Amino acid sequence: MASSIISKSARIGENSRVGDFCRIGDNVVVGEGCEIGQGVVIHDGTVIGGQVRIDDHAVIGKQPMRAANSAVTKELQLASAKIGANCIIGTGAVIYAGCELGRKVLVADLATIRENVTVGDFTIVGRGVAIENYCRIGRYVKLETNAYITAYSELEDRVFIAPCVATSNDNFIGRTEERFKHFKGVTVKKGGRIGINATILPGVTIGEDALVAAGALVTKDVPARKIVAGVPASVFRDVSPEQLLENQNWKD
């Protein structure tokens, strides 16, 4: 017979529905009008806002893992995850403890958001996207299918990341003690765009409203409002005025 395990200390909001075979931990708070699918796991202390949809087999609030030989991941007991109102969490998505999602964020099927990550309102995290730990993702950001955001990165508001974009934070590729002094993710300033399958190397800053062409290898900072292309990438031309963020008539 189908059943779910819901801690006695969990609070489930009015008109919220919980599917079969779910596990809801101690002191979890689920807001009003939420829809929780089958086999969902919500770990202790997680706070879910109102009108949130969580699809089958999603996991929210899990503590991070640490490999026996991990050089950088530390064993920490992190704060509980917080999911803002009106978010949608897709099938099989995993959101770690220490994450905080704003309002109306979409986390699509099979996406993963690691610990100590914040995601701003109205952002879309596409299918299979991986956001590593200690990242800040702004508002109205679009991360498309299978993009990879390395740890210690910052994406400001209105950034667009196309499918299969890869980013890196270690110029030493796992060798030497020196590398620990230089770990650094990427920074994409407001309105920056990165085309499909581009690669961004550690510590690079993509300037405001700049554009990285598809397949580019970016090894140095990109000036604001410039297009770069090639391997390695170099400035190609200015971004067309009609494509600039200020000319989109978008309202925050």
Order of alpha helices (4+ residues) and beta strands (2+ residues): beta-beta-beta-beta-beta-beta-beta-beta-beta-beta-beta-beta-beta-beta-beta-beta-beta-beta-beta-beta-beta-beta-beta-beta-beta-beta-beta-beta-beta-beta-beta-beta-beta
